[in-house]
Every structure is written in structure tokens, then in C-alpha cells.
Amino acid sequence: MRPRFLIATLLLATGLAIAAPKAGSVVTVRVLTAKVMKAPKFIGPAAGDVSRGEQLKFEEAKGDWYRVSGAISGWIHKTNLTERQVTLSSKPGAEGAGAASRDEVELAGRGFTPQVEGEYRQKNPNLDFSHVDKIEKTSIDPGELEAFVAEGKLGGGQ
């Protein structure tokens, strides 16, 4: 039974290694917005933001992080990308290669847009949104956050 486990582990590891795109290939942002980081970790300074449909050139992989170049260069988590082109249609199940699936449209549509917020405020006039507004305006310096995590030995920023 032990050899089967070893073989399964090797197959899984090989499959994960194959999953990364080839250097120089094009990857597409599949989420509404994502941060491109200066280093391959969640906490730290960001190089900038990218939006759904933007195409980037894949340079290399480091664990679950991909170094990309394009309008913004840096590191982005692989869950924000796809190797196929993403169509920016808002119609679920649209026809054609690279069209967004129903699930992708629903996920992207869960954003709290100004229109959705306005409708929600209108339906719930007694709710106090001042705390949400304050949180949305809060901006934390990435360097200070990184120092806080390091000082508190919080880890988990990868």
C-alpha cells in the first residue's frame, strides 16, 4: 500500500508542476480586480491593481505566486488568473471561446456597486452605513502593515 501512496504523491506533484503556464505565455486576469504585489506574498507593498480581462505575460512561478509583466509588473496569486482569454460579457453562458461561465458572471456580479448600494439603501432606509463608509475610506500603508505583521510574529503573509 505504501508504494501506491508514493506513486499517487508523485503524480499529484507532477500535475501541480505542469499546472503553471510556460514562461512567456499570456495569462488573463479572471477576477474583478486584483493586486499585483512587489514580492510574492499577500502582505506588503503592491505594485498596482489589475482588472478583469487584462492580459499579462507570465515570467515564472514561485509556489502559488506568478511573476508577471505588462502594464504592471510584479507578483500575483495564481487564483486571480486564467490561461484562457476572458470575455467581458455580462451575459451568463454567452457563446464563444473564452466566454465567461454563469458561475464567473455570478461571482463578479456579487460586487457592491454604487447602483446596488443605492437600491439597498432605498429598500433599507433605517440602516446606518456610516461605519461602512468609514471603513471603505480607510487606507493602510502596506509597509506599516508588513511591519505590524513582522513585529507581532503573525506570519501567514505568503
C-alpha positions in Angstrom: 0.0 0.0 0.0 2.9 2.4 0.7 4.1 2.3 -3.0 0.7 3.3 -4.2 0.8 6.3 -1.9 4.2 7.3 -3.2 3.1 6.9 -6.8 -0.1 9.0 -6.1 2.0 11.7 -4.4 4.5 11.8 -7.3 1.6 12.1 -9.8 0.0 14.8 -7.8 3.3 16.8 -7.5 3.9 16.3 -11.3 0.4 17.5 -12.0 0.9 20.6 -9.9 4.2 21.4 -11.7 2.5 21.1 -15.1 -0.3 23.5 -14.0 2.0 26.6 -14.2 2.0 28.3 -17.6 5.1 28.4 -19.7 7.4 31.3 -19.4 6.4 34.0 -21.9 2.8 32.8 -22.3 -0.1 35.2 -21.8 -2.4 34.9 -18.7 -5.6 36.8 -18.2 -7.0 38.4 -15.0 -10.2 36.5 -14.2 -11.4 38.4 -11.2 -12.9 41.9 -11.0 -9.8 43.4 -9.5 -6.5 42.0 -8.1 -3.4 43.4 -6.5 0.0 42.8 -8.2 2.5 42.7 -5.3 6.1 43.7 -5.3 7.0 40.4 -3.6 5.3 37.0 -3.7 3.2 37.5 -0.6 -0.2 38.9 0.4 1.1 41.4 3.0 3.5 44.1 1.7 3.7 46.8 -0.9 1.7 46.5 -4.0 3.0 47.3 -7.5 -0.6 48.2 -8.6 -4.0 46.8 -9.5 -5.2 44.9 -12.5 -8.8 44.4 -13.7 -10.7 41.5 -15.2 -9.7 40.8 -18.8 -6.3 42.4 -18.6 -3.6 40.3 -20.1 -0.2 39.8 -18.6 3.0 37.9 -19.6 3.8 35.0 -17.3 7.5 35.1 -16.3 7.9 32.4 -13.5 6.2 30.7 -10.7 7.1 30.6 -7.0 4.7 28.4 -5.2 1.2 29.8 -5.8 2.6 33.1 -6.9 3.2 34.1 -10.5 5.7 36.8 -11.6 4.0 38.7 -14.4 4.9 41.7 -16.6 2.7 44.1 -18.6 1.1 47.4 -17.7 2.1 46.4 -14.2 4.9 44.0 -13.3 5.2 42.1 -10.1 3.7 39.0 -8.3 0.1 37.9 -8.4 -1.6 35.0 -6.8 -2.4 32.3 -9.3 -6.1 32.1 -8.3 -6.6 35.6 -9.9 -5.5 34.3 -13.3 -6.5 32.0 -16.1 -4.6 30.9 -19.2 -7.7 31.3 -21.4 -8.9 34.7 -22.6 -11.8 36.1 -20.6 -14.7 37.7 -22.5 -16.1 40.8 -20.7 -19.7 39.9 -21.4 -22.2 40.3 -18.6 -24.4 37.7 -20.1 -24.2 34.3 -18.3 -23.4 31.4 -20.6 -22.5 33.7 -23.5 -21.4 31.8 -26.7 -17.9 31.7 -28.0 -14.4 30.7 -26.9 -13.3 32.3 -23.7 -16.8 33.5 -22.7 -17.5 33.9 -19.0 -19.4 31.0 -17.5 -22.5 31.5 -15.4 -20.5 31.0 -12.2 -17.9 33.6 -13.3 -20.6 36.1 -14.0 -22.3 35.5 -10.7 -19.1 35.7 -8.8 -18.2 39.0 -10.5 -21.7 40.3 -10.0 -21.6 39.9 -6.2 -19.7 43.2 -6.1 -21.4 46.0 -4.2 -21.6 48.6 -7.0 -22.9 52.1 -6.4 -26.1 51.1 -8.1 -26.6 48.0 -5.9 -25.7 50.1 -2.8 -28.2 52.8 -3.8 -31.0 50.2 -4.3 -30.1 48.6 -1.0 -30.1 51.9 0.8 -33.5 52.7 -0.7 -35.0 49.4 0.4 -33.5 49.8 3.9 -33.7 53.5 4.8 -33.1 52.9 8.6 -29.7 51.2 8.2 -26.7 53.2 9.2 -24.0 53.0 6.5 -21.6 55.5 8.2 -19.4 52.7 9.5 -19.1 51.0 6.1 -18.3 54.3 4.5 -15.6 55.0 7.1 -14.1 51.5 6.5 -14.1 52.0 2.8 -12.2 55.3 3.2 -9.6 53.7 5.4 -6.2 53.2 3.8 -3.3 51.4 5.5 0.2 51.8 4.4 1.5 48.4 3.1 4.9 49.0 4.7 3.3 49.7 8.1 1.1 46.6 7.8 4.1 44.5 6.9 6.0 45.8 10.0 2.9 45.1 12.2 2.8 41.5 11.0 6.5 41.0 11.5 6.6 42.7 14.9 3.6 40.6 16.1 5.1 37.4 14.6 1.7 36.8 12.9 3.1 35.1 9.8 0.8 33.7 7.2 1.5 36.6 4.7 2.7 34.2 2.0 
